[in-house]
Amino acid sequence: MNISESLSEIKNYIDGKFERNEQKSLTIINPQNGNAISSLPLSTYSDVDKAVQAAKKAFPAWSGITFKERVQIFFKYRTLLEKNIEELTNLVVLENGKIYEEAKAEILKSMELCEFAVSIPQIITNEVQEVSKGVECRIERKPLGVVASITPFNFPNMVPHWTVPNALVLGNTMVMKPSEIVPLSTVRMAELLKEAGLPDGVFNVVNGGKEVVEAICDHPDIKAVSFVGSTKVAKIVYKRATSTLKRCVALGGAKNHLLVFPDANPEMTASNVVASMSGCAGQRCMAASVMVGIASIDHIIDKMVGYAKDIIPGKNLGSVISREAKERIENYITQAEKDGAKILLDGRNTIVKGKEDGFYVGPTIIDHVTTDMSVAREEIFGPVISIIRAKNIDEAISIENGSNYGNAAAVFTQSGGLAKQVMERASAGMIGVNIGVPVPREPFSFGGWNDSKFGVGDITGRSSIEFWTQNKKTTIKWNPEAQTNWMS
């Protein structure tokens, strides 16, 4: 499939076939220029049920083959990602508005996630032990059955790969609900998985909005649900899914704090902070959102403004996802100004020549923010950073700990002692030292704390093995002549 073919009406993918339903449709918009590029069906419970039944039917055969047989398909699939990297990159640019380099990085990360998945047979060896004379106990990892994954708009290719390779290699079958704003990458993913040899029914895609999410949470045959999105919706999904006795991990939003000390390397710090706040137009849950400057850091802020001025919307800064997102982000900036903060660099009212109807916000740096302001407390999800001043490390950590979120935190300093204090005291699941976007690489798992994650475990890396499987314990005794005691 090429991009022009993907722009026809989006269809559900069930039991190895693309199907059109007769429900209402939603228009898909290119955020770079505001043009309509496709339409998407707003599916219902019956569509979800049809996909679940296909996955349920496929489960016995898929789970019945060995790990090594399943990973062979993902070896082939990873090769197809590499072979089609230009097309996949351009799909992300088209539907999400990222710049080319950021979109390509998504595909490269998806390839890495597949590489971890195909290593699972070497990680997941069964445990066997003779626990008493003539008595053997063993533990085997078994798949759950039909599982579901609900993914967000900001990483149309990468986030689906957080779940699909691991969950399927472990023997589950899946129903995926991509963001209704960016369905093209997931549709192409389904085609490539089939080309790699994945049996029909093992992976299914149901498009739509709220009704599909509710159907996934409620369906009695779905055993586990992963969700990535806003904290508000993550809480709803977690409560609804677990109320029907499913496993659920729901990743929510973030308000990541970067603590900057006066001894930090000025060039490295300024460039890292600006890249963190503006990469992917700030639409990532690992973006720098608040910089807490300890004591005198004006020299670093000056360099930040200089670096940020080199970030040009439409050139090395992509669009935000929608007109509503642009308005919401700009309203936060306006409110901060009204509240008394100082706008050092203003990204409001950005227009890109030739893309006048696109949804662009320029890099924005706001200084002298106080902890009671909305830009200090709420997730903005745009290329905006708020600077709060702190007198010392205790005040800085108190500010970081005061956030309801807990996805990531970072510290910039040349002092190992100061860095260690922040590492130990910051209330976040992922910590960076002189790194603005502390995303763990495989096999380490992705996941935050507090209102950034609901549920136990993670959906990526080694931790995902626990989430996507269950233990089967077997005790065996064959020889009746073996010595017996109370243990046997």
N, C-alpha and C positions, 0 to 999 in steps of 0.2 A: 504493500500500500504506500502511496506517496501522499504528501500533504493535501493536494487538491482532492483526492478521494476521501480524506478524513473529514472534509468540510461539508459533506452531505449530512443528512439528518442522523444524529447519534442514535444508536439502537442498544438495547440490552443484549448481553451475551450470556446465553443460558444453554447448558448442555452442548457446548461446542458450536453453537449457531447464533447468528445475530438475528434478533427479533424486533419487530416494530410493534409497539402496543398502540392502542387507540386513545390513550389518555391525553390530557392537555400537555402542551410543550412549553419550554422555556428557551428564550433566545440566548445564545452564547456570544459574548462581546469580546473583541480584541481590545484590551485596555490601552494599547499604544495609540490607537487612533479612533476608538469608539465605534468601529464598524461591526456589524453583525457578521459572524463567520459560520454559525451553525445553529441547530436547535436540538433540544434535549427532551426526552419524554419524562413527564412527572409520574413515575411509576407508583403502584399501589401495593397493598398487602398481598394481593394475589400474584403479582409479579415476583415479590420476594419469596412467597411460598413455592412458586414454580422453580425458582433457582435453588431453594433449599432442598426440594425433592430431588432435583438433578444431582446436587452435591451428596445427598444422602445415598442415592443409588450408586454413585461412583465410589463411595468411601470403602466398602469392603475390598474391592479389587486393588484400589490404590494403597490402602494401608496394609494389604496382604503381601505386597512385594517388599524386597529388602531396601534398606537405606541406600545401598550402593546403586541399586537400579533406579531409585528416585533421583539421586544426585546426577546421574548421567544426563537426565533431561535438562538440569540446570547448568551443567557444563555447556551444553549446546545453546541454551538460552543466553548465557553470559556472552558467548561468541556472537550471537545475533545482536545483542545490545551494542557490541563493539562494531559490528559490520554496519549497523544502521544508525550510528551515533549522530551523523549530521542531520538526518531526518528527525530523530528523537529530540535533538537539541532545538531544532527549529519549531517543533510542535510546542515545546515549553515556552519559547519566546513568543509564539503566536497567541497562546491561550492565557499565559500568565503575565507577560510584559517584561520579563527579565531581559537583561542584556545577554548577548550570545555566550560570553565567557562563563557567566553564572549558570546559565542553562546547561552548558556542556559539563560543568562541574557536577551537576545533578546526575547526569548519566554515568559519569565516572564513579560517583559514589554508589550508584545502583549496581554497577559492575562489582565494586568491592563487597557490597552486601551479598551478592550471589557467591562471591568467592568464600565468604564465611560460611554460607549455607552448605556449600559442597564439602566443607571440612567437618561437618557435624558427625559423620560416621567415625571420624578419628577422635572426637570429643566424647561421644555418648556411649562408650563401651559399657556393657552391662556389668553389674557388680555380682560376684559369686564368692561364697565363702562356706567352708565346712564349719558349721557352728557347734556341732557335737559329733561324736564318733558315728560315722555313717549317715549323718544328716547334713544336707546342703541347703542353704538359702540363697536365693538370687533375686535381684531387682532388675526389672526391665522397664524402659520408657515406652509408653503406649500413647498413640494420638487420642485426642478427645472426640473427634468426629467432625461434624460440620461446624466451622467457625466463621466469624465475620470480621471485616475490617472497614472502618469508616475513616476516610482520609480528607485532608484539608486542601485549600486552594494554593497555598504558598509554595509547596514543593510537589507539583503534579506527578513527577516521575520518581523522585527519591523516596518519599514517605510510603507509597505503596510497597516499595521494596524493603522497607523496614519489616514488613509482616509477611508478604507472600512467599519469598524463598524459604524462610525458616519454617513457617507454619506448614507448608506443603511438603518440604523435605522430611519433616517429622511425621508425615503420614496423614495429616488432616486434609479435608476438602474445604473450599472457601466460597463465601459470597462477599463480594466487595462492593461498597458504595462510595464512589469517588465524589469529590465536591462537584455540585451541579454547575459551578462556574468554570471548572477546568476538566472536562471529561475526556478530552482527546488523547492524552497520554495513556490513560488506563485502557481505553479501547484498543490502542495500538499494542499495549502490553499483552492483552488477551490474544491478539493475532500472533504475536511472536512466540508466546508460550505454546500455542497450538502447533506452530511451525517447528518448534523444538521437540515436539512429540508428547506434550502433556495430554493425557486422555480426556475425552469429553466429560464434562460435569465436575472435574476436579477444581476448576477455577471458573467462577461466574461473576458477571458484572450487572448490577441493577442500578440504573440511573434515577435520579429524582432528588426530592428535597426532604422535608421534615417527615412526611408520611413513610418514606422508606426507612429512615432512621428508627422511627417508632416501631415499625414492623420487625426490624432486626432485633431490637431490644425485647420484643414481646414473643417472638416465634419460639415455640417450645423445643424445636429440634436443633436450635443453634446453641452450642455449648459454651462458647467464649466470644467476647467482643473486644476489639481494640478500637480506640477512638483517638484522634488527634484534632484539636481545634481550640476554640475559646474556652476559658474556664467556666463561663456561665453554662455553656452547652455540655461541657465535660461533666459537670455535676449532675445535670439532668440525665445524661446517658448512663452514667455510673449508677445512679439510684434506680433508674428504670430497668437496666439490664440485670443488676443484682437482685432486684425484687422478684425476678422470674428465675432466680437461682443459677444464673450464669456467672462464669468468671468474667471479670472486666478490668482492663487497665485503660484509663481515660487520661490522656495528656492534655493539659490546659494551657493557659497563657503564661505570660512572664512579665517581670519588671526588673531586668537584670541590672545590678549595680556594679560599677567599676570603681574601685578605690584607688586613688592616685596620690602617691606621696611625693614630696618635693625632690627626693633623690632619684626618682624614676628617670630613665634615659629619655630625654625630651623628644628626640626624633622618633624612636621606636614607639613610645607611648602615644604621641599625637597621631601617628599614622595608623596604629592599631585601633585606637578608639574611634577614629573617623571611619575606618573601614568596617568596624563592627556595627556602628550606628547606621551606616548607609548601604551596606551590602544587601542585595535583594530588596532594595528600596526600604530597608528596615522591616520588611514583612517576614520575619523569622523569630521564633521564640527564643533564640540565642543572641539576639541583637543587643548591643549596648543601649540602654534606655536612660539610665541615670549615672552620671559621673559624680562621685563624692571626692572633692578635692580637699586634702588635708593640709592645713597651713598655707604656705605660699606656693601656688602652682600656676600663677598668671603666665609665666614663661611657656608653660606647656599648652595652656589655653590659646595663647596667641598663635602657636604653631598649628594647633587643631584648626583654627579658622583658616589659616593659609592652605592646609591640605584640603579642607572641605571646599574651598573656592575652586579647586581643580576638578571637582566632581560636577560634571555637566549633565543635566537631565537630557535623555535622548541619545547621549553619547556613551558615557560610562556610568550612568544611573538609569535604571529602568523605571517603568511606570508603576503606580500602585494599581490595585486590582479593579477599582470601580470608581465611578463618579462619587458615590456615597462615601467611599473610603477617603477620597481626596478632601471632600468637604469636612468629614469628621476630624481628620488630621489637622487641617487648617484651623478648625474651630478650637482645637486644643492650644495651638500657638497663639491665637487671638486672646483666648482666656488667660493664658500665662502673662501676656503683655498687660492685660487689664489688671491682673493681680499684683503687678509691680515687678515682674521679672524683666531682665534686659535681653533683648533679642540681638545676639552678636552676628548671626547670619540667618537670613529670613528666606525660607523656601516657598512661601505662599505665592499664589497667583502665577505659578510657573506655566509658561506656554512654550512648547517645542515647535519650531518652524517646520511646516509640512505635516505636523501632527497636532494641529490646533485643537482637535476634539479628543485628544488623548488625556489620560489621567495622571498628571505628573505633579510631584511635590519635590522641591529642591531641598538639599541638605540644610538642616536647621539646627543652630546651636543656641541654647537659651541659658543664660547665666543668672546667678543670684536667685535661684529657685528655692522656695522653702517647702518643708515637708508636708504642709497642709494644702499645697496647690495640686490641682488635678493632674498636671503634667508630671508631678513627682510620685503620684499614687497609682494612676490608672495606665493600663496598657494602651499605647498609642498606635503601635504597629505601622510606623512610618519612619522616614529618615530623619528622626528628631532625637536630640539628646539634651537632657536637662542637667545643669550643673548645680549641685548643692555644696556649700562650703561647710567644712567641719574643722574644729580646733585641734583634735587629736584622734588617735586611733579608736579610742573607746567611743567617742561620739560618732565616728564614721561607721563603726560596726553596729552601733545602736540604730543608725539610720537604715542600714541594710537589713538588719533583723526586724525592723518595723514594717517591712513590706509583707503583704499577705501571700505574695508569690515566693517561689524558691527554685526557679529553674537553674539559673547560673549566677555566678559572681566571679569577679576577677580583681586582682591586685597588681598594681604596677609599682615596683620598687627594686632597688638593688640590694636591699637588706634581707637576708635569709630569715632573720628573726621576725621582722615585721610580716613577711610573707607567710611564715608559719602560723603566726597569730590569726591572720585572716583565714587561712586554710582551715584552722581548727574551729573558729568562732562564727564564720559566715553560715547563715541558714539557707543553704542551697545544695542541690544534688550534684552540681557540676561546677568545679572551681578552676579558674585559670590564674596562672602566675605569669605576668607579662604576655598574656595571650587574650585578645579581645573576644574571641569566639571559642570557648573551651569545649568544643564538641568531641566526645570520646570517639576514637577510631575502633573498628572491629579488632578484637572480640569484646571490647568493653562496651557496656550497654548505655543507652541514652535514657535519661529520666531525671526529673526534678523532685522537689519536695513541696510540702505545704499545698497551696492552692494551684500548683503547677502540675500535680499528678494525683490521681485518685485510683486506689487499688494497690495490690501487692505485686512486686516484681516488675520486670520491664518487658518490652516487646521486641527488643533488639539484643544482639550479642549473646553471650553465654546465658544471661538471665532469662532469655526468651525460651530456652529449652524447658525450664520449669513451667512457664506460663502456657505453652502450647502442648504440653504432655501431662500424663498422669502415671504414677508408679504402679506397677503390678509386682507384688511380692509372692514368690513361690517357695515352698519348703518341700524338700524331696527326701525320701528314704526308700532305698531299694533292698538292702541286704538285711534280712530278718535276724541273721546271726550276730549282727553288730552289737557291741556292748550297749545296754540301755541304762539310762539314769533319768532323773527328773526332767532333764532338758530334752530328752528324745522319746 
